[in-house]
Amino acid sequence: MKKQILISVYDMEIGGIERSLINMLEHFDYERYEVDILVFSHQGDLLGQLPRSVRLLLEDGRYTVFRKSMKQCLKEGRFGSVAVRLLVKLIADAKARRRKLSEGSGYIQLQLVSKYLSFMLPAISKRYDAVISYAWPHDFMAKRVKAGKKLAWIHTDYTQLQIDHEMDEAMWAKYDGIASISEACTAAFISRYPRLSANMFMVENITSPDYIRDKALEGRAEGMECDCFNLVSVGRLSYVKGFDMAIDAMRLLHRKGIHRVKWHIVGFGGTEAELRAKIAEYGLEQQVILHGKKQNPYPYMAACDLYVQPSRYEGKAVTVTEAQIVGKPVLITNYPTSGSQVRDGVDGIICEANAESLAESIERLYRDIPLRESLIAAVKGMNYGNAGELAKLYGWIEGVPAGREEEKDEYKQPISSAAAQG
């Protein structure tokens, strides 16, 4: 009898979390598990990439209210949700002002929306052996689904989030297990919530090198045909990703007379208008190019001379590993978990998270060809395939003690080209 698993995520828009979920599902053991996936809102370019072995639950419009605009909720007659959202905004704004949060009330609003709207939504009728809340909103799976075991996943550094930590800890405590994507993420989480340490274990983001290399050969990196030193960054256009610092760094390089460097940013998000205004203010329209949403960003990675991750903080950036898989040197900022991803000076360069340090490091890599070649040689010598990480997840589902998953051969999941390509 196959065990019944339910996995949830809000939507399947292009992002590192969503791509890591696709990779995990591509390598799942469907001979032993039947997997349903709850996508609250059936939107996003990656929705069509879900493996056929997964059963996508039908969309229920009531579940889409977490991020849908209040105007749209009113049009659909979801007046209770609108009332909750308005009340939540008032509470979150008051908390943010009281705590003098530099990033405002956004994260606390997400917490409160997840907490209170989950009470209003219908429960899932089917009982599962295990449920996995892969990404926000986590409250729903904790409160509205019946299961033998419940697992939530963390993808970021929780010491950096400006949230209500007391409310957050109460939510995580409802889960039997918490999966973290890196040792650094685990350490950060435990430092914030030490009472939950016994529930934690690590499962790295699953990567499919064959799939990524194949996708890198598909299509063209439009707009990167010039004879320039091309930088590429891929990610959501948000404060966390630090693309405003990237523009400041390019301004510094331009002032030094370095005009052959171009920065190509692939992604979409809420700060796009702000970034475009800053690019225009500095007169950098030819130096910083926003390419928007791309379902396949890998040709851009393959075409670059240097991949840059200018984030303020990360859990473990999927895109950095993907750039290394296609054989590119990488430059990342010194966010708290950076050391878990790059060995500075060996398979990448780590600089401080400010425009000055970014500009200095880019200039160094632009001029130092032997350094770039040594970084390329290092990443080309690495094996980034890690589907065996799923043994840890299977061990948790089956109740195998932590650290003993590898004792059972049936848990091991070797990467194959067929599986990687779907």
Buried (B, 14 or more C-beta within 10 A) or exposed (E): EEBBBBBBBBBBBBBBBBBBBBBBBBBBBBEBBBBBBBBBBBBBBBBEBBBEBBEBBEBBEBBBBBBBEBEEBEEBEBEEBBEBBEEBBEBBBEBBEEEEBEBBBBBBBBBBBBBBBBEEBEEBEEEBBBBBBBBBBBBBBBBBBEBBBBBBBBBBBBBBBBBBBEBBBEBBEBBBBBBBBBBBBBBBBBEBBEEBEEBBBBBBBBBBBBBBBBBBEEEEBEEBEEEBBBBBBBBBBBBBBBBBBBBBBBBBBBEEEBEEBBBBBBBBBEBBEBBBEBBEEBEBEEBBBBBEBBEEBBBBBBBBBBBBBBBBBBBBBBBBBBBBBBBBBBBBBBBBBBBBBBEEEEBBBBBEBBBEBBBBBBBBBBEEEEBBEBBBEBBEEEEBBBBBBBBBBBBBBBEBEEEEBEEEEEBBBEBEEEBBEB
